[in-house]
């Protein structure tokens, strides 16, 4: 089961490796095309056209140098992706079955990887990198992906779309294939900022150059944005006031994260949250959400209740009663007993308590004290 849960981590470097391999194939094809051009120019470069041929060969040389740099970067990326694939496959092969008395140590590396993933998604890159280094799990986490993403998010928080637009340009083909709205939203926001600053003429020129090409896909939104030229930043007209709201920057950051996860085959939700929700779903019952919920139940905490909101209730075919004092199972060999105040504990614990306190038992939750003879046996149906 552990291997199945961790297997998805291999898909991230594997998909990146496939993409980089395709890019290398296209670069090699370009090199072949340039070499054919060089051969043709060299064969026909004698006589009066020698100067033109030399200029053409210089152009080809520059193209080849650019392709060489591209292939070197591609080879470096392939090597890094291959190393990550090998490390993660070795990690999966080495998991095996947890030892009976060493499950905490066996799970430590997996828990550290979940924590690093969650911290990266929350923007705590330094803490995530420090934890990954101390745990020795750098090849198992996506530090390289979130390092570039943090710079983009930082720029967006500073109301600058430049880095985000450069990221869109770098991944233009894949974003277009995925029908992403990110670049259009960024362009609209830059247009809005020009209008906000009162630079209408620049805004008109910007719209003609960067927004008009999107008219076929997002005409209604484009028309609404263009209408801002007739309004000021403090307008109270609802459809246009929303375009000036500061919350739009937060939505851009959220949209960028969605596209980042999608392009890199990352789950849209933190893996730590997914694991916690799976565990909370197994514990969630109507009683656990009641006001008198046991304090030992994780769902009595507001944070866990918020995380469990919307999750289905657990389906327990057979209920189990656990003593709140000894944390042992209450069954026919250790039956439950109820105090006059209504609280239930295991009979063994209450008997030991009575023997140590002169025949009296005290409820640890309420402080209620009574004689052991007042206890009543509870039968489980």
N, C-alpha and C positions, 0 to 999 in steps of 0.2 A: 504493500500500500504506500509506503514512504517513497519508493521508487516511482510509483505512478504520480504522486503529488509533485515530485521534483522533476519529472521528465519534461515538463513544459519549459523549464529553464534552458534546455538544449536548443529549442526552436529559435530563440533570439539570435545567437551567433550563427546558427545554421542558415537562417533566412538571410542574414547579412552576408554570409559567405556566398550564397547563391547569387545575390544581387551584385556583389563585387566581381564575381566571376563573369557574369554577363557583361558588366562594364569593361572588363579586361578584353573580352572577346571583341566588343565593338572597337576598342582602341587598337587591337591588333589588325582588324580589318582596315581601319584608317591608315595604319602604317603601311599595309600592303598597297593601298591606293596611292599613297604618296610615293612609294618606291617605284610603282609603275610610271608615275608621272616623271620621276627623276630619270628613269631609263629612257622614256620617250624624248625628254628634253636633251639628254646627252647624245642620243642618236641623231637628232636633227639640229644640233647646235653648232654646226660648222658654217663658216662663210660669213655673210653680212649680218646674220642674226646672232652673232656670238655674244654681244652685249646683252641682248634681251634674254638669251638663254642663261647667261650668268646671273642675271637678276632673278629669273625664275628659279634657278637652282638655290639661290640664297633664300628665297621664300620657302622652298621645300625644306631647306635645312632648319629654318626656324620652326616650321610645323613639326618636323621630326624631334627637335629638342623639346618642344611642348609635349608631344606624345610620350617622349621618354620620361619626363617628369611625372606625367599622369600614370604611366605604367609602374614607375617606382613607388608612387603613393598607393597604387592598387595592390602591388605585391606586399607592401607593408601591412595594408589592411587585411589582406588574405591571411598573412601569417598570424596576425593578432586574432582573427576569427577562428582559425584552425586551432590555435593554442587554447582558446576558450572552449571550443567544442571538445577537445581532448580532455581538458581539466574537468568538465562537467560530466562527460561520459565516465571518466575514472571515478568521480564522486558517486555516480549512480551505481557503478559496479561494486564499489566498496561499502555501500550501505549495509547490505545483508539484513539479517534479522537482529533486532535489539537484544542485548544480553539481559538476562532476567533481573540482575541487580545493578545494571548500569544504563538504564534508559535515559537518565538525565544527561550523562556524558555523551551518549549516542546521539541524542537530539540537539546537542549544543550547537553544532555547526549549522544545522538546518534553522534553528531559532535565530542565530546570528544573521543568517542570510535574509530571513524574513524581516528582521529589525532594520537591516541596512536598506532593503527595498522600501520599507515604509518611511524611513528618514529621508531617503532620496526624493520620494514623492512629496514630502512635506517641505523640501527645500533645505534640509539640514545636511548639506553635502560634506562639510568638514567633519562633522561627527560621524557620518556614515563612512567616510574614507578612513577615519581613525579606527572605528570598530572593525572594518574589513581588514585593515592592516594587522591589528592585534590578533584577530581570529585567523588570519592567513587565508581569507576567502576572496581575495580580489578577483581571481578568474571566475568566480561563481556569481558575481553581481555585476550590475550594469553601470558602474561608475563613469565609464567613458561616454555613455549616452546622456546622462544627466549633467555632466560637466558643461557641455555646450548648451543644454537646455536652460541651465541656471542663468547663463549670461543673457539669453533671450528674455527670460522672465524678469530679470532685473531691469532690462531696458524697458519692457512694457510697463513695469511698475513706475518707472520714471517718465512715462508718457512718451516713449520713443519707439516707433515701429520699425526703425531701420534694420536691426538685427533680425527681427521676425520676418521681414520681407526678404532679407538675404537668405534666411533659412528656407523660405518658400521657393526662392529661385533655385537653390541647390537641389531641392526635391520636387521641382516643378512637374516632371513627367509623372511621378507616382501620385502626387496630390491631384493632378488633373484626372488620372485614371480612377482615383477614389472619389471624384466629384467633391473635393473639399471646398468649403466656403471661407477658409481662413484668409487667403490672400485678398479676396474681395472685401471681407470685413476690415482688414487692416487698411486697405486703400480708402474705404469709406471713413475710417477713423481719422486718417491723415487729412482728408478733405474737410471733415468736421473741425479739426483743430485750426485749419487755415481760416475757416469762416469765423470760428470763435475769436481768432486774433484780429478780425476785421480786414483780412487780406483777400477781398473778394475776387480781384482780378487774377491773383495767383491761384485761387481756388478754382476759378473757371478753367484756366489753362491746365490745372492738375486733373480736373474732371474729364476734359477732352482727351488727355493723354492716357490716363490710367483707369478711369471708370467707364468710359464709353465702350471699350471692348467687352465689358460684362453685360451690356444691355440685353443681349439675347437670352441670358440666363436669369438675371435678377432685375428685370425692368421695374417692377413696382418699388422695390427698395431703392433703386437708383433714382427714380423720380422723387421719392420722398427726401432723399439726401440732397438732390439738386434744389429742392424747394427751400432749403435752409438759407439760400442766398437772399431770400426775402425776409428773414427773421434775424433777430439778435440772440446772443447767447442766453439772455435772461427771459426768453419767451415763455409764456404760460400755456401756449397751445400744445395740448398733450402729445400729438404724434411727433412734433418736432422738439419739444422739451426733452423727450426721452433720448434723442440723439446727442444731446449735450450733457447727459448725466455722467458722473464719474464712474458709476458702476459698470459702464461699458468696458472699461479697462480690465476689470476683474473677469468679465465674460470672455474677453479676448485671451486672457491667460488660461482660462479654463478650456477654451476651444483649442488653443495651442497644445495644451497637455493631451487632449483627446487625440489630436492628429499625431503627436509624438508617439503615444502608446500604440496607435494603430499602425503607423509605418514601421515600428520596430517590433511588432508582434508581442507587445506587452499587454497583460490584462488591464482593463480600464480601472480596476479597483486594486488597492493594495493587497498583496498576498497575505499580509498579517491580518487584515480585516476579514478576508475570506475565511481564513482558518478560525478566527475568533467567532465569526457568524456561524460556522459549522458546529462549533462546540456549544455556543449559546442556544442554537436551535435544538440540540439534544437535551438541553436543560430547561428550556422554556415551557412553563405550564401556567395555567391561570392563577395558581396560588403564588407562583414566583413574582407575579406582577401586582399582587395585592399589597395593601398598606402594611400588613403584619408579616411581611416576608422575612424568613429567617436571615439573619445577618451573615451567615456563612454561605448563603446562596449568592453567586456572582451577580445575579440579576437584581439584587437589592441596590446596587450602585447605579446612579443616574447615567453614567457613561455607557455601561453595558446595556442598560435598558434602551438607550437611544440607538445603540448598534443593533439590538435585537428587534427594533421596531419593524414591522412588516414581515418578519420571519414566521414560518408556521410553528405551531405548537408541537412539542415532542409527542410521539405516540408510544406510550409505555404499556405494553401488554400486561406485565406484572410489576406492580409497585414494590419498591424497596424502602424500608424504614431504617434510617441511620440515626443512632443515638447522638445527640448534640454534645454530650460530654465525652464519651469514649470514642466516638466516630466509628463504632462497630455496628455491623448489621444486626438488626433486631428480628429474630425469627423464633421458631419453636424451641430452639436451644437457649435462646437469650431473649425471652418475650418482653414486649413493652409493658410498662406500668405507668398509670396516670396519677398525678398528684391531685389533691382537692382543688387546686387553682386551675386545672385543665392542662397543664404541661405534661408531656410524655417523655420518658427516658427509659433506658434499658433497665430491666429488673436487676441485673448483675451489678451495675454501677450504683443503683440505689441501695442494694443490700450491703455493698462494701461501705457506702457512705454512712449507713445506719450503724454498722458495726464499729466504725471509727468515731462516731459522735453520740454514743449512748442511746441508740435506738431512734435518733431523729435524722431527718433528711431535709436539705435546704435546696430550693430551686435556684440554680445559678443565674437565671435570667431576671427573676423578680425579687429574690431574697426571701420568698415565702418559706416558712419552716413548719413541719408537721411531724407527727409520730409515724414510724414505719407501718404501724397497723392500719393507717388511713389510706395506704396505697391500694389501688385497684388494678387488677390484671386487665389488659386490653387484648382482645382477640382479633387477629387479622383475617379478614374474609377474602 
